[in-house]
Amino acid sequence: MEDKSIIEKVSITEIYVPPEFSEHLDRALVRLAYLFPEFQVSQSDLDQLTIRVRHTPKLDTEAFSRELHHALAREKIRSEGEPLRRALLHSIFER
């Protein structure tokens, strides 16, 4: 019996990550994994601020890029607000 599975072409898109967000990239990608499970992301060999996204051509890379930058901003805010959040919780619950 012949295997009639269709092999889809794989595209590679590179997305620039601004330097101020580079330390938040790993956590942002974990958050996005549930939205875009079909995307395979790797860091570019040439530039640490560029990621390579492997995907089928029919997937929306512009939506992925928007969601990535949104997740990076959220992760940066979460990370920078952590000391304040801890201090606030400590002052409330340590009475």
PyMOL Python script that loads the backbone (N, CA, C, O; Angstrom):
from pymol import cmd

cmd.read_pdbstr("""\
ATOM      1  N   MET A   1       0.841  -1.184   0.000  1.00  0.00           N
ATOM      2  CA  MET A   1       0.000   0.000   0.000  1.00  0.00           C
ATOM      3  C   MET A   1       0.887   1.249   0.000  1.00  0.00           C
ATOM      4  O   MET A   1       1.849   1.340   0.762  1.00  0.00           O
ATOM      5  N   GLU A   2       0.558   2.176  -0.838  1.00  0.00           N
ATOM      6  CA  GLU A   2       1.333   3.401  -0.945  1.00  0.00           C
ATOM      7  C   GLU A   2       1.031   4.362   0.189  1.00  0.00           C
ATOM      8  O   GLU A   2      -0.108   4.489   0.639  1.00  0.00           O
ATOM      9  N   ASP A   3       2.080   5.036   0.639  1.00  0.00           N
ATOM     10  CA  ASP A   3       1.896   6.072   1.656  1.00  0.00           C
ATOM     11  C   ASP A   3       1.554   7.361   0.931  1.00  0.00           C
ATOM     12  O   ASP A   3       2.385   7.915   0.211  1.00  0.00           O
ATOM     13  N   LYS A   4       0.344   7.833   1.119  1.00  0.00           N
ATOM     14  CA  LYS A   4      -0.105   9.031   0.412  1.00  0.00           C
ATOM     15  C   LYS A   4      -0.093  10.265   1.304  1.00  0.00           C
ATOM     16  O   LYS A   4      -0.821  11.225   1.053  1.00  0.00           O
ATOM     17  N   SER A   5       0.733  10.237   2.343  1.00  0.00           N
ATOM     18  CA  SER A   5       0.803  11.413   3.211  1.00  0.00           C
ATOM     19  C   SER A   5       1.458  12.563   2.459  1.00  0.00           C
ATOM     20  O   SER A   5       2.369  12.370   1.654  1.00  0.00           O
ATOM     21  N   ILE A   6       0.989  13.703   2.732  1.00  0.00           N
ATOM     22  CA  ILE A   6       1.505  14.903   2.077  1.00  0.00           C
ATOM     23  C   ILE A   6       2.588  15.506   2.956  1.00  0.00           C
ATOM     24  O   ILE A   6       2.374  15.777   4.138  1.00  0.00           O
ATOM     25  N   ILE A   7       3.731  15.705   2.369  1.00  0.00           N
ATOM     26  CA  ILE A   7       4.828  16.344   3.092  1.00  0.00           C
ATOM     27  C   ILE A   7       4.733  17.837   2.819  1.00  0.00           C
ATOM     28  O   ILE A   7       4.873  18.296   1.685  1.00  0.00           O
ATOM     29  N   GLU A   8       4.492  18.572   3.885  1.00  0.00           N
ATOM     30  CA  GLU A   8       4.345  20.019   3.716  1.00  0.00           C
ATOM     31  C   GLU A   8       5.716  20.688   3.700  1.00  0.00           C
ATOM     32  O   GLU A   8       6.636  20.278   4.407  1.00  0.00           O
ATOM     33  N   LYS A   9       5.825  21.691   2.904  1.00  0.00           N
ATOM     34  CA  LYS A   9       7.036  22.489   2.831  1.00  0.00           C
ATOM     35  C   LYS A   9       7.214  23.223   4.155  1.00  0.00           C
ATOM     36  O   LYS A   9       6.246  23.695   4.750  1.00  0.00           O
ATOM     37  N   VAL A  10       8.447  23.313   4.603  1.00  0.00           N
ATOM     38  CA  VAL A  10       8.745  24.015   5.842  1.00  0.00           C
ATOM     39  C   VAL A  10       9.405  25.343   5.505  1.00  0.00           C
ATOM     40  O   VAL A  10      10.348  25.401   4.716  1.00  0.00           O
ATOM     41  N   SER A  11       8.901  26.397   6.107  1.00  0.00           N
ATOM     42  CA  SER A  11       9.478  27.727   5.923  1.00  0.00           C
ATOM     43  C   SER A  11      10.230  28.117   7.190  1.00  0.00           C
ATOM     44  O   SER A  11       9.931  27.632   8.281  1.00  0.00           O
ATOM     45  N   ILE A  12      11.187  28.980   7.030  1.00  0.00           N
ATOM     46  CA  ILE A  12      11.930  29.502   8.174  1.00  0.00           C
ATOM     47  C   ILE A  12      11.809  31.017   8.153  1.00  0.00           C
ATOM     48  O   ILE A  12      12.124  31.666   7.155  1.00  0.00           O
ATOM     49  N   THR A  13      11.353  31.564   9.258  1.00  0.00           N
ATOM     50  CA  THR A  13      11.216  33.005   9.407  1.00  0.00           C
ATOM     51  C   THR A  13      12.116  33.445  10.550  1.00  0.00           C
ATOM     52  O   THR A  13      12.151  32.797  11.596  1.00  0.00           O
ATOM     53  N   GLU A  14      12.835  34.528  10.363  1.00  0.00           N
ATOM     54  CA  GLU A  14      13.668  35.066  11.431  1.00  0.00           C
ATOM     55  C   GLU A  14      12.972  36.274  12.039  1.00  0.00           C
ATOM     56  O   GLU A  14      12.454  37.137  11.330  1.00  0.00           O
ATOM     57  N   ILE A  15      12.971  36.317  13.369  1.00  0.00           N
ATOM     58  CA  ILE A  15      12.325  37.408  14.100  1.00  0.00           C
ATOM     59  C   ILE A  15      13.348  38.035  15.028  1.00  0.00           C
ATOM     60  O   ILE A  15      14.001  37.347  15.813  1.00  0.00           O
ATOM     61  N   TYR A  16      13.476  39.336  14.929  1.00  0.00           N
ATOM     62  CA  TYR A  16      14.407  40.091  15.773  1.00  0.00           C
ATOM     63  C   TYR A  16      13.810  40.299  17.157  1.00  0.00           C
ATOM     64  O   TYR A  16      12.633  40.627  17.302  1.00  0.00           O
ATOM     65  N   VAL A  17      14.649  40.100  18.174  1.00  0.00           N
ATOM     66  CA  VAL A  17      14.256  40.341  19.560  1.00  0.00           C
ATOM     67  C   VAL A  17      15.094  41.511  20.074  1.00  0.00           C
ATOM     68  O   VAL A  17      16.320  41.410  20.109  1.00  0.00           O
ATOM     69  N   PRO A  18      14.462  42.622  20.475  1.00  0.00           N
ATOM     70  CA  PRO A  18      15.219  43.767  20.974  1.00  0.00           C
ATOM     71  C   PRO A  18      16.093  43.371  22.168  1.00  0.00           C
ATOM     72  O   PRO A  18      15.687  42.532  22.972  1.00  0.00           O
ATOM     73  N   PRO A  19      17.285  43.962  22.295  1.00  0.00           N
ATOM     74  CA  PRO A  19      18.219  43.565  23.349  1.00  0.00           C
ATOM     75  C   PRO A  19      17.638  43.650  24.761  1.00  0.00           C
ATOM     76  O   PRO A  19      17.989  42.837  25.617  1.00  0.00           O
ATOM     77  N   GLU A  20      16.763  44.611  25.017  1.00  0.00           N
ATOM     78  CA  GLU A  20      16.212  44.761  26.366  1.00  0.00           C
ATOM     79  C   GLU A  20      15.275  43.616  26.753  1.00  0.00           C
ATOM     80  O   GLU A  20      14.899  43.482  27.917  1.00  0.00           O
ATOM     81  N   PHE A  21      14.899  42.791  25.766  1.00  0.00           N
ATOM     82  CA  PHE A  21      14.011  41.662  26.031  1.00  0.00           C
ATOM     83  C   PHE A  21      14.718  40.310  25.956  1.00  0.00           C
ATOM     84  O   PHE A  21      14.099  39.278  26.216  1.00  0.00           O
ATOM     85  N   SER A  22      15.992  40.298  25.609  1.00  0.00           N
ATOM     86  CA  SER A  22      16.688  39.026  25.361  1.00  0.00           C
ATOM     87  C   SER A  22      16.691  38.104  26.579  1.00  0.00           C
ATOM     88  O   SER A  22      16.588  36.888  26.418  1.00  0.00           O
ATOM     89  N   GLU A  23      16.806  38.639  27.776  1.00  0.00           N
ATOM     90  CA  GLU A  23      16.825  37.784  28.962  1.00  0.00           C
ATOM     91  C   GLU A  23      15.454  37.189  29.287  1.00  0.00           C
ATOM     92  O   GLU A  23      15.356  36.282  30.114  1.00  0.00           O
ATOM     93  N   HIS A  24      14.414  37.682  28.655  1.00  0.00           N
ATOM     94  CA  HIS A  24      13.058  37.204  28.909  1.00  0.00           C
ATOM     95  C   HIS A  24      12.555  36.262  27.811  1.00  0.00           C
ATOM     96  O   HIS A  24      11.422  35.783  27.870  1.00  0.00           O
ATOM     97  N   LEU A  25      13.391  36.003  26.824  1.00  0.00           N
ATOM     98  CA  LEU A  25      12.964  35.234  25.657  1.00  0.00           C
ATOM     99  C   LEU A  25      12.526  33.814  26.005  1.00  0.00           C
ATOM    100  O   LEU A  25      11.476  33.368  25.542  1.00  0.00           O
ATOM    101  N   ASP A  26      13.294  33.108  26.799  1.00  0.00           N
ATOM    102  CA  ASP A  26      12.957  31.711  27.102  1.00  0.00           C
ATOM    103  C   ASP A  26      11.588  31.575  27.756  1.00  0.00           C
ATOM    104  O   ASP A  26      10.793  30.719  27.368  1.00  0.00           O
ATOM    105  N   ARG A  27      11.318  32.405  28.733  1.00  0.00           N
ATOM    106  CA  ARG A  27      10.016  32.333  29.422  1.00  0.00           C
ATOM    107  C   ARG A  27       8.872  32.747  28.505  1.00  0.00           C
ATOM    108  O   ARG A  27       7.785  32.173  28.570  1.00  0.00           O
ATOM    109  N   ALA A  28       9.107  33.731  27.660  1.00  0.00           N
ATOM    110  CA  ALA A  28       8.063  34.159  26.721  1.00  0.00           C
ATOM    111  C   ALA A  28       7.739  33.040  25.732  1.00  0.00           C
ATOM    112  O   ALA A  28       6.576  32.835  25.385  1.00  0.00           O
ATOM    113  N   LEU A  29       8.753  32.325  25.284  1.00  0.00           N
ATOM    114  CA  LEU A  29       8.511  31.228  24.344  1.00  0.00           C
ATOM    115  C   LEU A  29       7.745  30.088  25.000  1.00  0.00           C
ATOM    116  O   LEU A  29       6.914  29.445  24.358  1.00  0.00           O
ATOM    117  N   VAL A  30       8.018  29.838  26.262  1.00  0.00           N
ATOM    118  CA  VAL A  30       7.264  28.809  26.978  1.00  0.00           C
ATOM    119  C   VAL A  30       5.798  29.203  27.057  1.00  0.00           C
ATOM    120  O   VAL A  30       4.916  28.364  26.870  1.00  0.00           O
ATOM    121  N   ARG A  31       5.533  30.477  27.334  1.00  0.00           N
ATOM    122  CA  ARG A  31       4.148  30.956  27.401  1.00  0.00           C
ATOM    123  C   ARG A  31       3.438  30.835  26.051  1.00  0.00           C
ATOM    124  O   ARG A  31       2.230  30.606  26.002  1.00  0.00           O
ATOM    125  N   LEU A  32       4.180  30.987  24.967  1.00  0.00           N
ATOM    126  CA  LEU A  32       3.574  30.947  23.633  1.00  0.00           C
ATOM    127  C   LEU A  32       3.409  29.528  23.089  1.00  0.00           C
ATOM    128  O   LEU A  32       2.700  29.325  22.104  1.00  0.00           O
ATOM    129  N   ALA A  33       4.037  28.573  23.701  1.00  0.00           N
ATOM    130  CA  ALA A  33       4.015  27.205  23.168  1.00  0.00           C
ATOM    131  C   ALA A  33       2.601  26.650  23.040  1.00  0.00           C
ATOM    132  O   ALA A  33       2.320  25.866  22.133  1.00  0.00           O
ATOM    133  N   TYR A  34       1.713  27.050  23.940  1.00  0.00           N
ATOM    134  CA  TYR A  34       0.348  26.528  23.852  1.00  0.00           C
ATOM    135  C   TYR A  34      -0.445  27.187  22.724  1.00  0.00           C
ATOM    136  O   TYR A  34      -1.370  26.578  22.187  1.00  0.00           O
ATOM    137  N   LEU A  35      -0.103  28.407  22.362  1.00  0.00           N
ATOM    138  CA  LEU A  35      -0.810  29.094  21.275  1.00  0.00           C
ATOM    139  C   LEU A  35      -0.330  28.645  19.900  1.00  0.00           C
ATOM    140  O   LEU A  35      -1.111  28.572  18.952  1.00  0.00           O
ATOM    141  N   PHE A  36       0.953  28.348  19.804  1.00  0.00           N
ATOM    142  CA  PHE A  36       1.564  27.999  18.525  1.00  0.00           C
ATOM    143  C   PHE A  36       2.371  26.703  18.666  1.00  0.00           C
ATOM    144  O   PHE A  36       3.593  26.725  18.522  1.00  0.00           O
ATOM    145  N   PRO A  37       1.707  25.580  18.944  1.00  0.00           N
ATOM    146  CA  PRO A  37       2.453  24.331  19.151  1.00  0.00           C
ATOM    147  C   PRO A  37       3.171  23.833  17.894  1.00  0.00           C
ATOM    148  O   PRO A  37       4.118  23.052  17.988  1.00  0.00           O
ATOM    149  N   GLU A  38       2.725  24.283  16.725  1.00  0.00           N
ATOM    150  CA  GLU A  38       3.328  23.813  15.486  1.00  0.00           C
ATOM    151  C   GLU A  38       4.595  24.568  15.098  1.00  0.00           C
ATOM    152  O   GLU A  38       5.280  24.174  14.155  1.00  0.00           O
ATOM    153  N   PHE A  39       4.915  25.639  15.805  1.00  0.00           N
ATOM    154  CA  PHE A  39       6.122  26.401  15.525  1.00  0.00           C
ATOM    155  C   PHE A  39       7.299  25.770  16.250  1.00  0.00           C
ATOM    156  O   PHE A  39       7.176  25.375  17.409  1.00  0.00           O
ATOM    157  N   GLN A  40       8.431  25.674  15.581  1.00  0.00           N
ATOM    158  CA  GLN A  40       9.665  25.228  16.207  1.00  0.00           C
ATOM    159  C   GLN A  40      10.608  26.421  16.228  1.00  0.00           C
ATOM    160  O   GLN A  40      10.943  26.974  15.180  1.00  0.00           O
ATOM    161  N   VAL A  41      11.033  26.812  17.411  1.00  0.00           N
ATOM    162  CA  VAL A  41      11.841  28.019  17.555  1.00  0.00           C
ATOM    163  C   VAL A  41      13.250  27.648  17.980  1.00  0.00           C
ATOM    164  O   VAL A  41      13.436  26.812  18.864  1.00  0.00           O
ATOM    165  N   SER A  42      14.235  28.261  17.360  1.00  0.00           N
ATOM    166  CA  SER A  42      15.622  28.095  17.765  1.00  0.00           C
ATOM    167  C   SER A  42      16.317  29.442  17.658  1.00  0.00           C
ATOM    168  O   SER A  42      15.866  30.338  16.945  1.00  0.00           O
ATOM    169  N   GLN A  43      17.415  29.566  18.374  1.00  0.00           N
ATOM    170  CA  GLN A  43      18.153  30.820  18.339  1.00  0.00           C
ATOM    171  C   GLN A  43      19.086  30.804  17.133  1.00  0.00           C
ATOM    172  O   GLN A  43      19.680  29.776  16.806  1.00  0.00           O
ATOM    173  N   SER A  44      19.202  31.927  16.494  1.00  0.00           N
ATOM    174  CA  SER A  44      20.067  32.047  15.326  1.00  0.00           C
ATOM    175  C   SER A  44      21.520  31.856  15.740  1.00  0.00           C
ATOM    176  O   SER A  44      21.934  32.313  16.806  1.00  0.00           O
ATOM    177  N   ASP A  45      22.280  31.190  14.906  1.00  0.00           N
ATOM    178  CA  ASP A  45      23.699  30.975  15.199  1.00  0.00           C
ATOM    179  C   ASP A  45      24.492  32.268  15.109  1.00  0.00           C
ATOM    180  O   ASP A  45      25.477  32.452  15.823  1.00  0.00           O
ATOM    181  N   LEU A  46      24.066  33.152  14.241  1.00  0.00           N
ATOM    182  CA  LEU A  46      24.832  34.360  13.969  1.00  0.00           C
ATOM    183  C   LEU A  46      24.528  35.503  14.920  1.00  0.00           C
ATOM    184  O   LEU A  46      25.395  36.330  15.201  1.00  0.00           O
ATOM    185  N   ASP A  47      23.323  35.551  15.407  1.00  0.00           N
ATOM    186  CA  ASP A  47      22.895  36.705  16.198  1.00  0.00           C
ATOM    187  C   ASP A  47      22.039  36.227  17.356  1.00  0.00           C
ATOM    188  O   ASP A  47      21.011  35.584  17.142  1.00  0.00           O
ATOM    189  N   GLN A  48      22.444  36.529  18.568  1.00  0.00           N
ATOM    190  CA  GLN A  48      21.695  36.088  19.740  1.00  0.00           C
ATOM    191  C   GLN A  48      20.371  36.823  19.883  1.00  0.00           C
ATOM    192  O   GLN A  48      19.542  36.430  20.704  1.00  0.00           O
ATOM    193  N   LEU A  49      20.153  37.861  19.118  1.00  0.00           N
ATOM    194  CA  LEU A  49      18.918  38.622  19.209  1.00  0.00           C
ATOM    195  C   LEU A  49      17.943  38.287  18.083  1.00  0.00           C
ATOM    196  O   LEU A  49      16.960  38.996  17.870  1.00  0.00           O
ATOM    197  N   THR A  50      18.217  37.223  17.380  1.00  0.00           N
ATOM    198  CA  THR A  50      17.329  36.778  16.312  1.00  0.00           C
ATOM    199  C   THR A  50      16.964  35.321  16.574  1.00  0.00           C
ATOM    200  O   THR A  50      17.829  34.493  16.859  1.00  0.00           O
ATOM    201  N   ILE A  51      15.675  35.021  16.473  1.00  0.00           N
ATOM    202  CA  ILE A  51      15.262  33.629  16.599  1.00  0.00           C
ATOM    203  C   ILE A  51      14.783  33.137  15.247  1.00  0.00           C
ATOM    204  O   ILE A  51      14.274  33.915  14.441  1.00  0.00           O
ATOM    205  N   ARG A  52      14.944  31.863  15.003  1.00  0.00           N
ATOM    206  CA  ARG A  52      14.468  31.230  13.780  1.00  0.00           C
ATOM    207  C   ARG A  52      13.221  30.445  14.109  1.00  0.00           C
ATOM    208  O   ARG A  52      13.202  29.665  15.061  1.00  0.00           O
ATOM    209  N   VAL A  53      12.192  30.647  13.332  1.00  0.00           N
ATOM    210  CA  VAL A  53      10.932  29.950  13.534  1.00  0.00           C
ATOM    211  C   VAL A  53      10.683  29.054  12.330  1.00  0.00           C
ATOM    212  O   VAL A  53      10.549  29.536  11.205  1.00  0.00           O
ATOM    213  N   ARG A  54      10.620  27.735  12.573  1.00  0.00           N
ATOM    214  CA  ARG A  54      10.298  26.779  11.510  1.00  0.00           C
ATOM    215  C   ARG A  54       8.801  26.520  11.551  1.00  0.00           C
ATOM    216  O   ARG A  54       8.236  26.259  12.613  1.00  0.00           O
ATOM    217  N   HIS A  55       8.166  26.594  10.394  1.00  0.00           N
ATOM    218  CA  HIS A  55       6.714  26.460  10.342  1.00  0.00           C
ATOM    219  C   HIS A  55       6.280  26.107   8.931  1.00  0.00           C
ATOM    220  O   HIS A  55       7.058  26.211   7.983  1.00  0.00           O
ATOM    221  N   THR A  56       5.041  25.691   8.807  1.00  0.00           N
ATOM    222  CA  THR A  56       4.496  25.476   7.478  1.00  0.00           C
ATOM    223  C   THR A  56       4.049  26.834   6.931  1.00  0.00           C
ATOM    224  O   THR A  56       3.671  27.716   7.701  1.00  0.00           O
ATOM    225  N   PRO A  57       4.087  27.002   5.639  1.00  0.00           N
ATOM    226  CA  PRO A  57       3.773  28.309   5.050  1.00  0.00           C
ATOM    227  C   PRO A  57       2.383  28.840   5.372  1.00  0.00           C
ATOM    228  O   PRO A  57       2.184  30.055   5.380  1.00  0.00           O
ATOM    229  N   LYS A  58       1.422  27.974   5.637  1.00  0.00           N
ATOM    230  CA  LYS A  58       0.064  28.451   5.874  1.00  0.00           C
ATOM    231  C   LYS A  58      -0.127  29.088   7.248  1.00  0.00           C
ATOM    232  O   LYS A  58      -1.165  29.701   7.498  1.00  0.00           O
ATOM    233  N   LEU A  59       0.837  28.960   8.130  1.00  0.00           N
ATOM    234  CA  LEU A  59       0.696  29.533   9.466  1.00  0.00           C
ATOM    235  C   LEU A  59       1.035  31.014   9.449  1.00  0.00           C
ATOM    236  O   LEU A  59       1.843  31.471   8.640  1.00  0.00           O
ATOM    237  N   ASP A  60       0.415  31.749  10.344  1.00  0.00           N
ATOM    238  CA  ASP A  60       0.510  33.206  10.369  1.00  0.00           C
ATOM    239  C   ASP A  60       1.716  33.666  11.187  1.00  0.00           C
ATOM    240  O   ASP A  60       1.647  33.752  12.413  1.00  0.00           O
ATOM    241  N   THR A  61       2.815  33.960  10.501  1.00  0.00           N
ATOM    242  CA  THR A  61       4.026  34.383  11.207  1.00  0.00           C
ATOM    243  C   THR A  61       3.891  35.800  11.765  1.00  0.00           C
ATOM    244  O   THR A  61       4.538  36.135  12.758  1.00  0.00           O
ATOM    245  N   GLU A  62       3.068  36.627  11.144  1.00  0.00           N
ATOM    246  CA  GLU A  62       2.859  37.981  11.678  1.00  0.00           C
ATOM    247  C   GLU A  62       2.153  37.908  13.025  1.00  0.00           C
ATOM    248  O   GLU A  62       2.500  38.648  13.946  1.00  0.00           O
ATOM    249  N   ALA A  63       1.180  37.036  13.150  1.00  0.00           N
ATOM    250  CA  ALA A  63       0.491  36.860  14.436  1.00  0.00           C
ATOM    251  C   ALA A  63       1.462  36.316  15.473  1.00  0.00           C
ATOM    252  O   ALA A  63       1.438  36.740  16.629  1.00  0.00           O
ATOM    253  N   PHE A  64       2.317  35.380  15.069  1.00  0.00           N
ATOM    254  CA  PHE A  64       3.305  34.845  16.005  1.00  0.00           C
ATOM    255  C   PHE A  64       4.249  35.939  16.475  1.00  0.00           C
ATOM    256  O   PHE A  64       4.553  36.030  17.665  1.00  0.00           O
ATOM    257  N   SER A  65       4.709  36.761  15.559  1.00  0.00           N
ATOM    258  CA  SER A  65       5.623  37.856  15.906  1.00  0.00           C
ATOM    259  C   SER A  65       4.962  38.831  16.878  1.00  0.00           C
ATOM    260  O   SER A  65       5.582  39.250  17.856  1.00  0.00           O
ATOM    261  N   ARG A  66       3.703  39.194  16.613  1.00  0.00           N
ATOM    262  CA  ARG A  66       2.976  40.096  17.522  1.00  0.00           C
ATOM    263  C   ARG A  66       2.838  39.472  18.903  1.00  0.00           C
ATOM    264  O   ARG A  66       3.096  40.124  19.915  1.00  0.00           O
ATOM    265  N   GLU A  67       2.431  38.208  18.941  1.00  0.00           N
ATOM    266  CA  GLU A  67       2.260  37.517  20.220  1.00  0.00           C
ATOM    267  C   GLU A  67       3.589  37.369  20.951  1.00  0.00           C
ATOM    268  O   GLU A  67       3.642  37.474  22.177  1.00  0.00           O
ATOM    269  N   LEU A  68       4.665  37.123  20.200  1.00  0.00           N
ATOM    270  CA  LEU A  68       5.988  37.005  20.815  1.00  0.00           C
ATOM    271  C   LEU A  68       6.383  38.306  21.483  1.00  0.00           C
ATOM    272  O   LEU A  68       6.821  38.301  22.634  1.00  0.00           O
ATOM    273  N   HIS A  69       6.236  39.422  20.782  1.00  0.00           N
ATOM    274  CA  HIS A  69       6.625  40.708  21.356  1.00  0.00           C
ATOM    275  C   HIS A  69       5.728  41.080  22.533  1.00  0.00           C
ATOM    276  O   HIS A  69       6.191  41.692  23.496  1.00  0.00           O
ATOM    277  N   HIS A  70       4.463  40.720  22.464  1.00  0.00           N
ATOM    278  CA  HIS A  70       3.555  40.965  23.585  1.00  0.00           C
ATOM    279  C   HIS A  70       3.979  40.119  24.795  1.00  0.00           C
ATOM    280  O   HIS A  70       4.001  40.616  25.922  1.00  0.00           O
ATOM    281  N   ALA A  71       4.311  38.858  24.563  1.00  0.00           N
ATOM    282  CA  ALA A  71       4.748  37.983  25.653  1.00  0.00           C
ATOM    283  C   ALA A  71       6.075  38.460  26.245  1.00  0.00           C
ATOM    284  O   ALA A  71       6.289  38.367  27.454  1.00  0.00           O
ATOM    285  N   LEU A  72       6.959  38.969  25.394  1.00  0.00           N
ATOM    286  CA  LEU A  72       8.233  39.507  25.899  1.00  0.00           C
ATOM    287  C   LEU A  72       7.998  40.704  26.816  1.00  0.00           C
ATOM    288  O   LEU A  72       8.619  40.815  27.873  1.00  0.00           O
ATOM    289  N   ALA A  73       7.103  41.594  26.406  1.00  0.00           N
ATOM    290  CA  ALA A  73       6.800  42.771  27.233  1.00  0.00           C
ATOM    291  C   ALA A  73       6.166  42.345  28.552  1.00  0.00           C
ATOM    292  O   ALA A  73       6.528  42.870  29.605  1.00  0.00           O
ATOM    293  N   ARG A  74       5.241  41.415  28.514  1.00  0.00           N
ATOM    294  CA  ARG A  74       4.601  40.924  29.746  1.00  0.00           C
ATOM    295  C   ARG A  74       5.611  40.271  30.671  1.00  0.00           C
ATOM    296  O   ARG A  74       5.571  40.475  31.884  1.00  0.00           O
ATOM    297  N   GLU A  75       6.513  39.490  30.106  1.00  0.00           N
ATOM    298  CA  GLU A  75       7.521  38.805  30.918  1.00  0.00           C
ATOM    299  C   GLU A  75       8.496  39.803  31.539  1.00  0.00           C
ATOM    300  O   GLU A  75       8.932  39.625  32.676  1.00  0.00           O
ATOM    301  N   LYS A  76       8.833  40.844  30.798  1.00  0.00           N
ATOM    302  CA  LYS A  76       9.730  41.881  31.337  1.00  0.00           C
ATOM    303  C   LYS A  76       9.048  42.603  32.491  1.00  0.00           C
ATOM    304  O   LYS A  76       9.672  42.839  33.526  1.00  0.00           O
ATOM    305  N   ILE A  77       7.790  42.953  32.329  1.00  0.00           N
ATOM    306  CA  ILE A  77       7.034  43.619  33.393  1.00  0.00           C
ATOM    307  C   ILE A  77       6.929  42.720  34.622  1.00  0.00           C
ATOM    308  O   ILE A  77       7.119  43.171  35.751  1.00  0.00           O
ATOM    309  N   ARG A  78       6.624  41.436  34.390  1.00  0.00           N
ATOM    310  CA  ARG A  78       6.521  40.483  35.501  1.00  0.00           C
ATOM    311  C   ARG A  78       7.853  40.360  36.240  1.00  0.00           C
ATOM    312  O   ARG A  78       7.891  40.355  37.470  1.00  0.00           O
ATOM    313  N   SER A  79       8.922  40.264  35.491  1.00  0.00           N
ATOM    314  CA  SER A  79      10.250  40.103  36.072  1.00  0.00           C
ATOM    315  C   SER A  79      10.685  41.347  36.854  1.00  0.00           C
ATOM    316  O   SER A  79      11.202  41.242  37.967  1.00  0.00           O
ATOM    317  N   GLU A  80      10.472  42.506  36.268  1.00  0.00           N
ATOM    318  CA  GLU A  80      10.880  43.747  36.936  1.00  0.00           C
ATOM    319  C   GLU A  80      10.002  44.082  38.132  1.00  0.00           C
ATOM    320  O   GLU A  80      10.447  44.770  39.051  1.00  0.00           O
ATOM    321  N   GLY A  81       8.759  43.605  38.133  1.00  0.00           N
ATOM    322  CA  GLY A  81       7.854  43.875  39.246  1.00  0.00           C
ATOM    323  C   GLY A  81       7.953  42.872  40.381  1.00  0.00           C
ATOM    324  O   GLY A  81       7.344  43.068  41.433  1.00  0.00           O
ATOM    325  N   GLU A  82       8.714  41.795  40.183  1.00  0.00           N
ATOM    326  CA  GLU A  82       8.815  40.737  41.186  1.00  0.00           C
ATOM    327  C   GLU A  82       9.317  41.232  42.547  1.00  0.00           C
ATOM    328  O   GLU A  82       8.713  40.876  43.559  1.00  0.00           O
ATOM    329  N   PRO A  83      10.387  42.031  42.629  1.00  0.00           N
ATOM    330  CA  PRO A  83      10.845  42.503  43.949  1.00  0.00           C
ATOM    331  C   PRO A  83       9.773  43.327  44.679  1.00  0.00           C
ATOM    332  O   PRO A  83       9.591  43.177  45.888  1.00  0.00           O
ATOM    333  N   LEU A  84       9.087  44.170  43.966  1.00  0.00           N
ATOM    334  CA  LEU A  84       8.026  44.979  44.572  1.00  0.00           C
ATOM    335  C   LEU A  84       6.876  44.093  45.045  1.00  0.00           C
ATOM    336  O   LEU A  84       6.335  44.297  46.132  1.00  0.00           O
ATOM    337  N   ARG A  85       6.510  43.122  44.234  1.00  0.00           N
ATOM    338  CA  ARG A  85       5.440  42.198  44.593  1.00  0.00           C
ATOM    339  C   ARG A  85       5.810  41.397  45.847  1.00  0.00           C
ATOM    340  O   ARG A  85       4.975  41.217  46.734  1.00  0.00           O
ATOM    341  N   ARG A  86       7.038  40.922  45.922  1.00  0.00           N
ATOM    342  CA  ARG A  86       7.505  40.174  47.100  1.00  0.00           C
ATOM    343  C   ARG A  86       7.501  41.050  48.348  1.00  0.00           C
ATOM    344  O   ARG A  86       7.077  40.612  49.417  1.00  0.00           O
ATOM    345  N   ALA A  87       7.976  42.293  48.208  1.00  0.00           N
ATOM    346  CA  ALA A  87       8.006  43.205  49.352  1.00  0.00           C
ATOM    347  C   ALA A  87       6.597  43.506  49.843  1.00  0.00           C
ATOM    348  O   ALA A  87       6.349  43.555  51.047  1.00  0.00           O
ATOM    349  N   LEU A  88       5.695  43.703  48.925  1.00  0.00           N
ATOM    350  CA  LEU A  88       4.303  43.973  49.279  1.00  0.00           C
ATOM    351  C   LEU A  88       3.682  42.778  50.008  1.00  0.00           C
ATOM    352  O   LEU A  88       3.051  42.947  51.052  1.00  0.00           O
ATOM    353  N   LEU A  89       3.856  41.608  49.477  1.00  0.00           N
ATOM    354  CA  LEU A  89       3.317  40.411  50.125  1.00  0.00           C
ATOM    355  C   LEU A  89       3.966  40.170  51.485  1.00  0.00           C
ATOM    356  O   LEU A  89       3.301  39.748  52.431  1.00  0.00           O
ATOM    357  N   HIS A  90       5.240  40.432  51.575  1.00  0.00           N
ATOM    358  CA  HIS A  90       5.947  40.278  52.853  1.00  0.00           C
ATOM    359  C   HIS A  90       5.383  41.247  53.886  1.00  0.00           C
ATOM    360  O   HIS A  90       5.149  40.867  55.033  1.00  0.00           O
ATOM    361  N   SER A  91       5.163  42.496  53.483  1.00  0.00           N
ATOM    362  CA  SER A  91       4.650  43.485  54.448  1.00  0.00           C
ATOM    363  C   SER A  91       3.216  43.184  54.882  1.00  0.00           C
ATOM    364  O   SER A  91       2.830  43.508  56.004  1.00  0.00           O
ATOM    365  N   ILE A  92       2.434  42.572  54.011  1.00  0.00           N
ATOM    366  CA  ILE A  92       1.047  42.245  54.342  1.00  0.00           C
ATOM    367  C   ILE A  92       0.971  41.033  55.252  1.00  0.00           C
ATOM    368  O   ILE A  92       0.222  41.041  56.229  1.00  0.00           O
ATOM    369  N   PHE A  93       1.721  40.008  54.952  1.00  0.00           N
ATOM    370  CA  PHE A  93       1.560  38.734  55.663  1.00  0.00           C
ATOM    371  C   PHE A  93       2.528  38.535  56.825  1.00  0.00           C
ATOM    372  O   PHE A  93       2.441  37.523  57.521  1.00  0.00           O
ATOM    373  N   GLU A  94       3.425  39.450  57.049  1.00  0.00           N
ATOM    374  CA  GLU A  94       4.389  39.290  58.142  1.00  0.00           C
ATOM    375  C   GLU A  94       3.976  40.074  59.385  1.00  0.00           C
ATOM    376  O   GLU A  94       4.833  40.369  60.218  1.00  0.00           O
ATOM    377  N   ARG A  95       2.735  40.413  59.540  1.00  0.00           N
ATOM    378  CA  ARG A  95       2.289  41.168  60.717  1.00  0.00           C
ATOM    379  C   ARG A  95       2.014  40.264  61.854  1.00  0.00           C
ATOM    380  O   ARG A  95       1.629  40.724  62.929  1.00  0.00           O
TER     381      ARG A  95
END
""", "prot")
cmd.dss("prot")
cmd.show_as("cartoon", "prot")
cmd.util.cbc("prot")
cmd.orient("prot")
